[in-house]
Amino acid sequence: MNNKIFEALRQYGFEPVSNAVSVGTWRNYAVSLQKFNAKTYYMRWAIRIPKSSRDLAKALRAAVKASGEKGIALNSALPNFVLLTVNFAKAGEQLEVFPRWMNIVADALAQNGIAPANTCAVTGAANPDSLCLVDGFNYQPVCASAVRQKDYDLQSKVEENENNGSYVTGLVGAVLGALVGVAVNLLTIFFLHYVVAYLMALIPVCAMFGYKLFKGKMDKMAIVIVIVLSLLCVPLMMVLELALEAAKELKVSFGEALGWAFRNFTKPQVFDLVKGDILKLLLFMGLGVFVAWGFMSRQLNSSKTGNSKLQLETMRPNPNCQPTQQPMQQ
């Protein structure tokens, strides 16, 4: 562990669980700090509200502003947590500013009637007995039995996929999924006459959905298959776009136009006309893959088991748990 800020915050009961995340409680609120860069961190406070609240966010921002403290800002108030950004501008400053920041947030939450979260983040059950990291960075109250059951179910599914998952069926599903993404992009290009760059992310996302749906083996090869397939969709999109334009201009059926597009696509005079568009689409596809990378990575067996393992390793007693009263024996 070489995160000096996390090491300094141990005295406040915060425990580093990696070089990127530290967890603890403050006035019974479950809180996590996630490292963004050397001095900037995301801070999440576990709460429960019906839906994202602009009013709560506005009240918390006002409380932070009224305090006069620098280096702390509220991002949003979501149903399961309040998200803030904090910046330790000077070396050693965390020892001085951290408790002030924490009390400002805790006071503001209490004044707005927001108590520490006390329902399970997994099942919604009341009075959860434990705290653990959920989704990698969010420290939340949970029922330990529910987390362990979820881990058991996940391990069973992963083992089933590793033993019986197939690259062949996965590829079939990925092709079908990618075609859905291609269709959305083609319709956009055909009717709007320009490429919506972020829509290109639909192709690898849909391909991964299809790969998973058709029970493809969820290891690193899955991402390789999806990326290669997504890149191959670029010339396919150009052929289909040529066919659509030909069908429109020449007043012929799409089948006839598609045959013409396939026959003529690689001819030098046609390729010269579209090579600039191909390069542009390849660039946008690269952007799409980049945008979709986090989603694709989280679908892998290794990512899911790693996250589940982290949940179990970070499980701690919930200070808000009320002991269940045992019935008096006669």
C-alpha positions as CSV (number, residue, x, y, z in Angstrom):
1,M,0.0,0.0,0.0
2,N,1.6,3.3,-1.1
3,N,-1.3,5.7,-1.0
4,K,-0.2,8.2,1.6
5,I,-3.6,9.8,1.9
6,F,-5.2,6.5,2.7
7,E,-2.6,5.7,5.2
8,A,-3.1,9.1,6.9
9,L,-6.8,8.5,7.1
10,R,-6.5,5.3,9.0
11,Q,-6.6,7.3,12.2
12,Y,-10.2,8.2,11.4
13,G,-11.2,4.6,11.0
14,F,-10.9,4.4,7.2
15,E,-9.3,1.2,5.9
16,P,-7.6,1.0,2.5
17,V,-8.8,-2.1,0.6
18,S,-6.6,-1.3,-2.4
19,N,-4.4,1.5,-3.7
20,A,-7.6,3.0,-5.3
21,V,-10.3,2.6,-2.6
22,S,-10.6,3.2,1.1
23,V,-13.8,2.5,3.2
24,G,-15.1,3.5,6.6
25,T,-18.0,5.0,8.5
26,W,-18.6,8.5,9.7
27,R,-21.4,9.1,12.2
28,N,-22.8,5.8,11.1
29,Y,-22.9,6.7,7.4
30,A,-21.0,4.2,5.2
31,V,-18.4,6.1,3.1
32,S,-16.0,5.2,0.4
33,L,-13.1,7.2,-1.1
34,Q,-12.1,6.3,-4.7
35,K,-8.8,7.7,-6.0
36,F,-9.1,9.6,-9.3
37,N,-5.6,11.1,-9.4
38,A,-2.8,12.0,-7.0
39,K,-4.9,14.5,-5.0
40,T,-8.5,14.2,-6.3
41,Y,-10.9,11.6,-4.9
42,Y,-14.5,10.6,-5.4
43,M,-16.4,10.3,-2.1
44,R,-19.6,8.3,-1.8
45,W,-22.0,8.4,1.2
46,A,-24.6,5.5,1.4
47,I,-28.1,6.9,1.7
48,R,-31.6,5.9,0.5
49,I,-33.9,8.2,-1.3
50,P,-36.7,7.3,-3.8
51,K,-35.0,8.8,-6.8
52,S,-32.2,11.2,-7.8
53,S,-32.9,14.5,-6.0
54,R,-32.0,17.9,-7.4
55,D,-33.5,19.5,-4.2
56,L,-31.2,17.5,-2.0
57,A,-28.2,18.1,-4.2
58,K,-29.0,21.9,-4.1
59,A,-29.3,21.9,-0.3
60,L,-26.0,20.0,0.1
61,R,-24.2,22.3,-2.3
62,A,-25.5,25.3,-0.4
63,A,-24.2,23.7,2.9
64,V,-20.8,23.1,1.4
65,K,-20.7,26.7,0.0
66,A,-21.8,28.2,3.3
67,S,-19.0,26.3,5.2
68,G,-16.4,28.2,3.2
69,E,-14.4,25.0,2.8
70,K,-12.3,24.6,-0.3
71,G,-11.5,21.4,-2.1
72,I,-14.9,19.7,-1.6
73,A,-17.8,19.8,-4.1
74,L,-21.0,17.9,-4.5
75,N,-21.6,16.1,-7.8
76,S,-25.1,14.5,-7.3
77,A,-27.6,12.9,-5.0
78,L,-28.6,9.5,-6.3
79,P,-31.0,7.0,-4.8
80,N,-28.3,4.9,-3.1
81,F,-25.5,7.4,-2.5
82,V,-24.4,11.0,-2.5
83,L,-21.4,11.6,-4.7
84,L,-18.8,14.3,-3.9
85,T,-15.4,15.2,-5.2
86,V,-12.6,16.2,-2.7
87,N,-9.2,17.5,-3.4
88,F,-6.3,17.3,-1.0
89,A,-4.3,20.2,-2.4
90,K,-1.4,20.1,0.0
91,A,0.7,17.3,1.4
92,G,-0.5,16.4,4.9
93,E,-3.6,18.5,4.5
94,Q,-5.9,15.5,4.8
95,L,-5.2,15.3,8.5
96,E,-6.6,18.8,9.0
97,V,-9.4,19.1,6.5
98,F,-10.9,15.6,6.4
99,P,-12.9,15.7,9.6
100,R,-14.3,19.1,8.8
101,W,-15.4,18.0,5.3
102,M,-17.0,14.9,6.8
103,N,-18.9,16.8,9.5
104,I,-20.2,19.3,6.9
105,V,-21.7,16.5,4.8
106,A,-23.0,14.6,7.8
107,D,-24.7,17.7,9.2
108,A,-26.2,18.6,5.9
109,L,-27.6,15.2,5.4
110,A,-29.1,15.1,8.9
111,Q,-30.6,18.5,8.5
112,N,-32.3,17.4,5.3
113,G,-33.7,14.3,7.0
114,I,-31.4,11.8,5.3
115,A,-30.3,9.1,7.7
116,P,-27.6,6.5,7.1
117,A,-28.7,3.9,4.6
118,N,-30.3,1.0,6.5
119,T,-31.7,-1.4,3.8
120,C,-29.7,-4.0,2.0
121,A,-28.2,-2.8,-1.3
122,V,-28.6,-6.4,-2.8
123,T,-32.1,-7.4,-1.6
124,G,-33.7,-4.3,-0.2
125,A,-34.2,-6.0,3.2
126,A,-34.3,-3.9,6.3
127,N,-31.7,-3.8,9.1
128,P,-28.7,-5.3,7.1
129,D,-26.0,-6.7,9.3
130,S,-22.9,-5.8,7.3
131,L,-21.2,-3.3,5.0
132,C,-19.2,-4.1,1.9
133,L,-18.2,-2.6,-1.4
134,V,-20.8,-2.9,-4.1
135,D,-20.0,-2.4,-7.8
136,G,-16.4,-1.9,-7.0
137,F,-16.4,1.6,-5.3
138,N,-19.7,2.0,-3.4
139,Y,-19.6,1.1,0.3
140,Q,-23.1,0.0,1.2
141,P,-25.1,-1.8,3.9
142,V,-25.9,-5.4,2.9
143,C,-27.2,-8.7,4.4
144,A,-24.1,-10.9,4.6
145,S,-26.1,-14.0,3.8
146,A,-27.4,-12.4,0.6
147,V,-23.9,-11.4,-0.5
148,R,-22.6,-14.9,0.1
149,Q,-25.6,-16.5,-1.7
150,K,-25.0,-14.1,-4.6
151,D,-21.3,-15.1,-4.7
152,Y,-22.3,-18.8,-4.7
153,D,-24.7,-18.4,-7.5
154,L,-22.1,-16.3,-9.5
155,Q,-19.4,-19.0,-9.0
156,S,-21.8,-21.6,-10.3
157,K,-22.6,-19.6,-13.4
158,V,-19.0,-18.9,-14.1
159,E,-18.0,-22.5,-13.7
160,E,-20.9,-23.5,-16.0
161,N,-19.7,-20.9,-18.6
162,E,-16.1,-22.0,-18.4
163,N,-16.9,-25.6,-18.8
164,N,-19.7,-25.3,-21.4
165,G,-19.3,-21.9,-23.0
166,S,-18.6,-22.0,-26.8
167,Y,-16.7,-19.5,-29.0
168,V,-18.7,-20.8,-32.0
169,T,-22.2,-20.1,-30.5
170,G,-20.9,-16.9,-29.0
171,L,-19.6,-15.7,-32.5
172,V,-23.1,-16.4,-34.0
173,G,-24.7,-14.3,-31.2
174,A,-22.0,-11.6,-31.6
175,V,-22.7,-11.4,-35.4
176,L,-26.5,-11.0,-34.8
177,G,-25.9,-8.4,-32.1
178,A,-23.5,-6.4,-34.3
179,L,-26.0,-6.4,-37.1
180,V,-28.5,-4.7,-34.8
181,G,-25.9,-2.0,-34.0
182,V,-25.1,-1.7,-37.7
183,A,-28.8,-1.2,-38.6
184,V,-29.2,1.6,-36.1
185,N,-26.1,3.4,-37.4
186,L,-27.1,2.9,-41.0
187,L,-30.6,4.3,-40.4
188,T,-29.1,7.3,-38.7
189,I,-26.6,7.9,-41.6
190,F,-29.3,7.4,-44.3
191,F,-31.9,9.7,-42.8
192,L,-29.7,12.3,-41.0
193,H,-26.9,12.2,-43.6
194,Y,-24.1,12.2,-40.9
195,V,-22.5,9.8,-38.5
196,V,-23.3,10.0,-34.8
197,A,-20.0,9.0,-33.4
198,Y,-21.2,7.7,-30.0
199,L,-23.8,5.5,-31.7
200,M,-20.8,3.4,-33.1
201,A,-20.5,2.1,-29.5
202,L,-23.8,0.3,-30.0
203,I,-22.0,-2.1,-32.4
204,P,-19.5,-3.6,-29.9
205,V,-22.1,-3.4,-27.0
206,C,-24.8,-5.2,-29.0
207,A,-22.1,-7.7,-30.2
208,M,-21.1,-8.4,-26.6
209,F,-24.8,-8.8,-25.6
210,G,-25.3,-11.3,-28.4
211,Y,-22.1,-13.2,-27.6
212,K,-23.2,-13.5,-24.0
213,L,-26.9,-14.4,-24.9
214,F,-25.7,-17.2,-27.1
215,K,-23.6,-18.6,-24.3
216,G,-20.2,-17.7,-25.6
217,K,-17.2,-18.3,-23.3
218,M,-16.7,-15.1,-21.3
219,D,-12.9,-14.8,-21.2
220,K,-10.5,-12.3,-22.8
221,M,-11.1,-14.0,-26.2
222,A,-14.7,-12.7,-26.1
223,I,-13.4,-9.1,-26.2
224,V,-11.0,-9.9,-29.1
225,I,-13.9,-11.5,-31.1
226,V,-16.1,-8.5,-30.4
227,I,-13.5,-5.9,-31.4
228,V,-12.4,-7.7,-34.6
229,L,-16.1,-8.2,-35.6
230,S,-16.8,-4.5,-34.9
231,L,-14.0,-3.4,-37.1
232,L,-15.2,-5.8,-39.9
233,C,-18.6,-4.0,-39.6
234,V,-17.0,-0.8,-41.0
235,P,-16.6,-2.1,-44.7
236,L,-20.0,-3.9,-44.3
237,M,-21.6,-0.6,-43.3
238,M,-20.1,1.1,-46.4
239,V,-21.4,-1.7,-48.7
240,L,-24.9,-1.4,-47.2
241,E,-24.8,2.4,-47.4
242,L,-23.8,2.2,-51.1
243,A,-26.6,-0.3,-51.7
244,L,-29.2,2.0,-50.0
245,E,-28.0,5.0,-52.0
246,A,-28.1,3.0,-55.3
247,A,-31.5,1.6,-54.6
248,K,-32.8,5.2,-54.0
249,E,-31.1,6.8,-57.0
250,L,-31.5,4.0,-59.5
251,K,-35.0,3.0,-58.4
252,V,-34.1,-0.7,-58.1
253,S,-34.8,-3.2,-55.4
254,F,-32.5,-3.3,-52.4
255,G,-31.4,-6.9,-53.4
256,E,-30.2,-5.7,-56.8
257,A,-28.5,-2.7,-55.3
258,L,-26.8,-4.9,-52.7
259,G,-25.4,-7.2,-55.4
260,W,-24.1,-4.2,-57.3
261,A,-22.5,-2.7,-54.1
262,F,-20.7,-6.0,-53.3
263,R,-19.4,-6.4,-56.9
264,N,-18.2,-2.8,-57.2
265,F,-17.0,-2.0,-53.7
266,T,-13.4,-3.1,-54.2
267,K,-13.1,-1.5,-57.7
268,P,-10.4,1.2,-57.6
269,Q,-12.7,4.0,-58.9
270,V,-15.4,3.2,-56.3
271,F,-12.9,2.6,-53.5
272,D,-11.3,5.9,-54.2
273,L,-14.7,7.6,-53.7
274,V,-15.4,6.0,-50.3
275,K,-12.0,5.5,-48.7
276,G,-12.2,8.8,-46.8
277,D,-15.5,7.7,-45.4
278,I,-14.0,4.3,-44.5
279,L,-11.2,6.0,-42.5
280,K,-13.7,8.2,-40.8
281,L,-15.9,5.3,-39.8
282,L,-12.8,3.3,-38.6
283,L,-11.9,6.3,-36.4
284,F,-15.5,6.5,-35.0
285,M,-15.5,2.7,-34.5
286,G,-12.3,3.0,-32.5
287,L,-14.1,5.7,-30.4
288,G,-17.1,3.3,-30.0
289,V,-14.9,0.5,-28.8
290,F,-13.2,2.8,-26.3
291,V,-16.6,4.0,-25.0
292,A,-17.9,0.3,-24.8
293,W,-14.6,-1.1,-23.3
294,G,-15.7,-0.7,-19.7
295,F,-19.0,-2.5,-20.3
296,M,-17.3,-5.3,-22.2
297,S,-14.7,-5.8,-19.6
298,R,-17.2,-6.1,-16.8
299,Q,-19.0,-8.9,-18.6
300,L,-15.9,-11.2,-18.3
301,N,-16.0,-14.1,-15.8
302,S,-12.7,-12.8,-14.3
303,S,-14.2,-9.3,-13.7
304,K,-17.4,-10.7,-12.1
305,T,-15.5,-13.1,-9.8
306,G,-13.0,-10.4,-8.9
307,N,-15.8,-8.0,-7.9
308,S,-17.6,-10.7,-5.9
309,K,-14.3,-11.5,-4.1
310,L,-13.8,-7.8,-3.3
311,Q,-17.3,-7.7,-1.8
312,L,-16.5,-10.6,0.5
313,E,-13.1,-9.2,1.5
314,T,-14.5,-5.8,2.4
315,M,-17.4,-7.1,4.5
316,R,-17.6,-5.4,7.9
317,P,-20.2,-5.2,10.6
318,N,-22.9,-2.5,10.1
319,P,-22.9,-0.1,13.1
320,N,-26.6,0.6,12.4
321,C,-27.7,-3.0,12.7
322,Q,-30.3,-3.5,15.5
323,P,-29.9,-6.8,17.2
324,T,-32.9,-9.1,16.6
325,Q,-34.7,-9.8,19.8
326,Q,-35.0,-13.4,20.7
327,P,-38.4,-14.6,22.0
328,M,-38.4,-15.3,25.7
329,Q,-38.3,-18.9,26.6
330,Q,-41.1,-20.2,28.7
